[in-house]
């Protein structure tokens, strides 16, 4: 899944008022966690390079988690939207 695919999909599933930059930052946070807490704890971690995503990162950048597990990005974005909206029961 690419950055823009994740953003377009969450926007169609859960309409929201957050900017593309907000969602890119949220995706960057998740991939940072994945890189640090999962990838870096295994052999071969040095072959995976992750420097974060910024507003000017190419939108066709492929995210770290491959299919069929890439729905984690949609669940993460949905949770971030709910959390930021103060909808803690939906967030949890």
C-alpha positions in Angstrom: 0.0 0.0 0.0 1.3 3.5 -0.8 0.8 6.7 1.2 -1.8 8.0 -1.2 -3.7 4.7 -1.3 -4.0 4.7 2.5 -5.1 8.3 2.6 -7.7 7.9 -0.2 -9.1 4.7 1.3 -9.5 6.1 4.8 -11.1 9.3 3.4 -13.6 7.2 1.5 -14.3 4.9 4.5 -14.3 7.6 7.2 -14.9 11.1 5.9 -12.9 13.6 8.0 -11.5 17.1 8.0 -7.9 16.3 8.6 -5.3 17.3 6.1 -3.2 15.1 3.9 -0.2 16.3 5.9 -1.8 15.2 9.2 -2.4 11.7 7.7 1.2 11.5 6.4 2.5 12.4 9.8 0.3 9.7 11.4 1.5 7.1 8.8 5.1 8.2 9.6 4.6 7.6 13.3 3.2 4.1 12.7 6.0 3.1 10.3 8.5 4.5 12.8 7.1 2.3 15.5 7.1 -0.7 13.2 10.7 -0.1 12.2 11.9 0.4 15.8 9.9 -2.2 17.7 9.6 -4.9 15.1 11.9 -4.7 12.1 15.0 -3.6 14.1 14.6 -6.5 16.5 15.3 -9.0 13.7 18.2 -10.1 11.6 18.4 -8.2 8.3 17.0 -5.0 9.8 19.8 -2.9 8.4 18.5 -3.6 4.9 15.3 -1.7 5.7 15.7 2.1 5.6 13.1 4.4 7.1 13.7 8.1 7.6 10.1 9.1 8.2 7.6 10.7 5.9 7.1 14.5 5.4 4.6 16.5 3.6 6.9 16.5 0.5 7.4 12.7 0.6 6.3 11.2 -2.7 2.7 10.0 -2.3 3.5 6.8 -4.2 6.0 5.8 -1.5 5.3 2.2 -0.4 4.6 1.8 3.3 6.6 -0.8 5.3 3.9 -3.4 6.0 3.0 -5.6 3.0 -0.3 -7.1 2.1 -2.2 -8.9 3.5 -1.3 -7.1 6.7 -1.4 -3.6 5.3 -4.9 -2.9 6.6 -3.1 -1.9 9.8 -2.7 1.5 8.2 -6.4 2.0 7.8 -7.1 0.9 11.4 -4.3 3.2 12.6 -5.6 6.2 10.6 -9.1 5.6 11.8 -7.9 5.4 15.4 -6.0 8.6 15.0 -9.0 10.4 13.6 -11.2 9.2 16.5 -8.5 10.1 19.1 -8.1 13.6 17.7 -11.8 14.1 17.5 -12.0 13.2 21.2 -14.0 10.1 20.5 -12.2 8.0 23.1 -14.7 5.1 23.1 -14.3 4.7 19.4 -10.5 5.1 19.7 -10.2 2.3 22.2 
